[in-house]
Amino acid sequence: MISIRPGTRADIPQAFALVTELAVYEKAADQVTNTAEQMAEDGFGPNPLFGILVAEDSDTQKIVGMSIYYFRYSTWKGKRLYLEDIIVTEDFRGYGIGKLLLDATIEMAHETKCTGMMWQVLDWNQPAIGFYQQFGTRFDDGWTNCHLDF
Protein backbone atom coordinates (compact mmCIF):
# COMPACT_ATOMS: atom_id res chain seq x y z
CA MET A 1 0.00 0.00 0.00
CA ILE A 2 1.35 3.40 -1.03
CA SER A 3 0.23 6.64 0.58
CA ILE A 4 0.94 10.15 -0.71
CA ARG A 5 1.53 12.80 1.93
CA PRO A 6 3.34 16.11 2.41
CA GLY A 7 7.02 15.56 3.10
CA THR A 8 8.69 16.54 6.35
CA ARG A 9 12.21 17.52 7.33
CA ALA A 10 12.69 13.96 8.61
CA ASP A 11 12.04 12.65 5.07
CA ILE A 12 14.91 14.60 3.52
CA PRO A 13 17.64 11.92 3.85
CA GLN A 14 15.48 9.43 1.92
CA ALA A 15 14.37 12.15 -0.51
CA PHE A 16 17.97 13.12 -1.19
CA ALA A 17 18.80 9.47 -1.90
CA LEU A 18 16.11 9.60 -4.61
CA VAL A 19 17.72 12.77 -6.02
CA THR A 20 21.01 10.90 -6.26
CA GLU A 21 19.31 7.93 -7.91
CA LEU A 22 17.74 10.27 -10.51
CA ALA A 23 21.08 11.92 -11.23
CA VAL A 24 22.64 8.51 -11.90
CA TYR A 25 19.72 7.59 -14.20
CA GLU A 26 20.15 10.86 -16.12
CA LYS A 27 23.91 10.21 -16.43
CA ALA A 28 24.68 13.35 -14.43
CA ALA A 29 25.68 12.14 -10.95
CA ASP A 30 28.77 14.36 -11.05
CA GLN A 31 26.54 17.44 -11.37
CA VAL A 32 24.84 17.07 -7.98
CA THR A 33 26.26 19.72 -5.66
CA ASN A 34 23.30 19.91 -3.30
CA THR A 35 23.37 18.12 0.08
CA ALA A 36 20.68 16.63 2.29
CA GLU A 37 21.48 19.28 4.90
CA GLN A 38 21.04 22.13 2.39
CA MET A 39 17.88 20.55 1.05
CA ALA A 40 16.43 20.35 4.58
CA GLU A 41 17.21 24.01 5.21
CA ASP A 42 15.87 25.11 1.82
CA GLY A 43 12.63 23.17 2.20
CA PHE A 44 11.96 23.51 5.92
CA GLY A 45 13.88 26.58 7.07
CA PRO A 46 12.32 29.97 7.85
CA ASN A 47 11.70 30.74 4.14
CA PRO A 48 10.90 27.43 2.39
CA LEU A 49 11.88 27.41 -1.28
CA PHE A 50 10.06 24.25 -2.32
CA GLY A 51 7.30 21.86 -1.38
CA ILE A 52 7.56 18.10 -1.38
CA LEU A 53 5.02 15.29 -1.60
CA VAL A 54 6.24 11.80 -0.79
CA ALA A 55 5.03 8.34 -1.70
CA GLU A 56 5.48 6.09 1.31
CA ASP A 57 5.29 2.30 1.36
CA SER A 58 3.07 1.65 4.38
CA ASP A 59 4.61 -1.79 4.97
CA THR A 60 8.18 -0.53 5.33
CA GLN A 61 7.60 3.20 6.03
CA LYS A 62 10.14 3.80 3.25
CA ILE A 63 9.89 6.77 0.87
CA VAL A 64 9.70 5.22 -2.60
CA GLY A 65 8.88 8.33 -4.60
CA MET A 66 8.46 12.08 -4.39
CA SER A 67 7.35 15.20 -6.16
CA ILE A 68 9.28 18.43 -5.58
CA TYR A 69 7.65 21.67 -6.68
CA TYR A 70 7.74 25.42 -6.19
CA PHE A 71 5.71 28.39 -7.33
CA ARG A 72 6.66 30.79 -10.09
CA TYR A 73 4.93 33.77 -11.57
CA SER A 74 4.09 34.38 -15.21
CA THR A 75 3.22 37.91 -16.28
CA TRP A 76 0.78 36.41 -18.80
CA LYS A 77 -0.65 33.52 -16.75
CA GLY A 78 -0.16 34.51 -13.09
CA LYS A 79 0.73 31.98 -10.40
CA ARG A 80 2.07 28.68 -11.79
CA LEU A 81 3.29 25.53 -10.07
CA TYR A 82 6.68 24.43 -11.36
CA LEU A 83 7.27 20.70 -10.97
CA GLU A 84 11.00 20.31 -10.42
CA ASP A 85 11.02 16.51 -10.28
CA ILE A 86 8.91 13.43 -9.88
CA ILE A 87 11.11 10.55 -8.86
CA VAL A 88 10.10 6.94 -8.18
CA THR A 89 12.79 4.53 -7.05
CA GLU A 90 13.55 1.92 -9.70
CA ASP A 91 12.16 -1.07 -7.76
CA PHE A 92 8.75 0.61 -7.49
CA ARG A 93 8.36 1.86 -11.06
CA GLY A 94 5.45 0.50 -13.06
CA TYR A 95 2.99 0.37 -10.13
CA GLY A 96 1.24 3.70 -10.73
CA ILE A 97 3.17 5.66 -8.08
CA GLY A 98 4.24 8.33 -10.57
CA LYS A 99 0.58 8.87 -11.49
CA LEU A 100 -0.39 9.14 -7.82
CA LEU A 101 2.35 11.74 -7.30
CA LEU A 102 1.46 13.73 -10.42
CA ASP A 103 -2.25 13.64 -9.53
CA ALA A 104 -1.44 14.90 -6.01
CA THR A 105 0.77 17.64 -7.45
CA ILE A 106 -1.98 18.71 -9.85
CA GLU A 107 -4.36 18.80 -6.89
CA MET A 108 -1.85 20.97 -4.99
CA ALA A 109 -1.79 23.37 -7.94
CA HIS A 110 -5.59 23.59 -7.87
CA GLU A 111 -5.72 24.02 -4.08
CA THR A 112 -3.18 26.86 -4.20
CA LYS A 113 -5.08 28.59 -7.03
CA CYS A 114 -2.44 28.17 -9.71
CA THR A 115 -3.40 28.78 -13.33
CA GLY A 116 -1.41 25.74 -14.45
CA MET A 117 1.73 23.68 -14.12
CA MET A 118 4.97 23.41 -16.01
CA TRP A 119 8.04 21.23 -15.93
CA GLN A 120 10.83 19.89 -18.12
CA VAL A 121 11.71 16.42 -19.33
CA LEU A 122 14.84 15.32 -21.15
CA ASP A 123 14.10 14.72 -24.82
CA TRP A 124 15.70 11.24 -24.69
CA ASN A 125 13.61 10.08 -21.69
CA GLN A 126 10.92 8.25 -23.65
CA PRO A 127 9.35 6.51 -20.61
CA ALA A 128 8.77 9.90 -18.95
CA ILE A 129 7.51 11.49 -22.18
CA GLY A 130 5.04 8.63 -22.67
CA PHE A 131 3.89 9.00 -19.06
CA TYR A 132 3.27 12.75 -19.42
CA GLN A 133 1.43 12.30 -22.72
CA GLN A 134 -1.32 10.48 -20.80
CA PHE A 135 -2.18 13.78 -19.10
CA GLY A 136 -2.69 15.79 -22.31
CA THR A 137 0.62 17.59 -21.82
CA ARG A 138 1.77 20.15 -24.38
CA PHE A 139 5.45 19.69 -25.33
CA ASP A 140 7.94 22.29 -26.60
CA ASP A 141 11.15 21.60 -28.58
CA GLY A 142 14.68 21.07 -27.20
CA TRP A 143 14.71 20.66 -23.42
CA THR A 144 11.07 19.76 -23.56
CA ASN A 145 8.95 22.13 -21.50
CA CYS A 146 5.60 20.74 -20.37
CA HIS A 147 2.45 22.63 -19.44
CA LEU A 148 -0.98 21.84 -18.04
CA ASP A 149 -3.34 24.79 -18.25
CA PHE A 150 -6.22 25.03 -15.78
C-alpha positions in Angstrom: 0.0 0.0 0.0 1.4 3.4 -1.0 0.2 6.6 0.6 0.9 10.1 -0.7 1.5 12.8 1.9 3.3 16.1 2.4 7.0 15.6 3.1 8.7 16.5 6.4 12.2 17.5 7.3 12.7 14.0 8.6 12.0 12.6 5.1 14.9 14.6 3.5 17.6 11.9 3.8 15.5 9.4 1.9 14.4 12.2 -0.5 18.0 13.1 -1.2 18.8 9.5 -1.9 16.1 9.6 -4.6 17.7 12.8 -6.0 21.0 10.9 -6.3 19.3 7.9 -7.9 17.7 10.3 -10.5 21.1 11.9 -11.2 22.6 8.5 -11.9 19.7 7.6 -14.2 20.1 10.9 -16.1 23.9 10.2 -16.4 24.7 13.3 -14.4 25.7 12.1 -10.9 28.8 14.4 -11.1 26.5 17.4 -11.4 24.8 17.1 -8.0 26.3 19.7 -5.7 23.3 19.9 -3.3 23.4 18.1 0.1 20.7 16.6 2.3 21.5 19.3 4.9 21.0 22.1 2.4 17.9 20.6 1.0 16.4 20.3 4.6 17.2 24.0 5.2 15.9 25.1 1.8 12.6 23.2 2.2 12.0 23.5 5.9 13.9 26.6 7.1 12.3 30.0 7.8 11.7 30.7 4.1 10.9 27.4 2.4 11.9 27.4 -1.3 10.1 24.2 -2.3 7.3 21.9 -1.4 7.6 18.1 -1.4 5.0 15.3 -1.6 6.2 11.8 -0.8 5.0 8.3 -1.7 5.5 6.1 1.3 5.3 2.3 1.4 3.1 1.7 4.4 4.6 -1.8 5.0 8.2 -0.5 5.3 7.6 3.2 6.0 10.1 3.8 3.3 9.9 6.8 0.9 9.7 5.2 -2.6 8.9 8.3 -4.6 8.5 12.1 -4.4 7.3 15.2 -6.2 9.3 18.4 -5.6 7.7 21.7 -6.7 7.7 25.4 -6.2 5.7 28.4 -7.3 6.7 30.8 -10.1 4.9 33.8 -11.6 4.1 34.4 -15.2 3.2 37.9 -16.3 0.8 36.4 -18.8 -0.7 33.5 -16.7 -0.2 34.5 -13.1 0.7 32.0 -10.4 2.1 28.7 -11.8 3.3 25.5 -10.1 6.7 24.4 -11.4 7.3 20.7 -11.0 11.0 20.3 -10.4 11.0 16.5 -10.3 8.9 13.4 -9.9 11.1 10.5 -8.9 10.1 6.9 -8.2 12.8 4.5 -7.1 13.6 1.9 -9.7 12.2 -1.1 -7.8 8.8 0.6 -7.5 8.4 1.9 -11.1 5.4 0.5 -13.1 3.0 0.4 -10.1 1.2 3.7 -10.7 3.2 5.7 -8.1 4.2 8.3 -10.6 0.6 8.9 -11.5 -0.4 9.1 -7.8 2.3 11.7 -7.3 1.5 13.7 -10.4 -2.3 13.6 -9.5 -1.4 14.9 -6.0 0.8 17.6 -7.4 -2.0 18.7 -9.9 -4.4 18.8 -6.9 -1.8 21.0 -5.0 -1.8 23.4 -7.9 -5.6 23.6 -7.9 -5.7 24.0 -4.1 -3.2 26.9 -4.2 -5.1 28.6 -7.0 -2.4 28.2 -9.7 -3.4 28.8 -13.3 -1.4 25.7 -14.4 1.7 23.7 -14.1 5.0 23.4 -16.0 8.0 21.2 -15.9 10.8 19.9 -18.1 11.7 16.4 -19.3 14.8 15.3 -21.2 14.1 14.7 -24.8 15.7 11.2 -24.7 13.6 10.1 -21.7 10.9 8.2 -23.6 9.3 6.5 -20.6 8.8 9.9 -18.9 7.5 11.5 -22.2 5.0 8.6 -22.7 3.9 9.0 -19.1 3.3 12.7 -19.4 1.4 12.3 -22.7 -1.3 10.5 -20.8 -2.2 13.8 -19.1 -2.7 15.8 -22.3 0.6 17.6 -21.8 1.8 20.2 -24.4 5.5 19.7 -25.3 7.9 22.3 -26.6 11.1 21.6 -28.6 14.7 21.1 -27.2 14.7 20.7 -23.4 11.1 19.8 -23.6 9.0 22.1 -21.5 5.6 20.7 -20.4 2.4 22.6 -19.4 -1.0 21.8 -18.0 -3.3 24.8 -18.2 -6.2 25.0 -15.8 
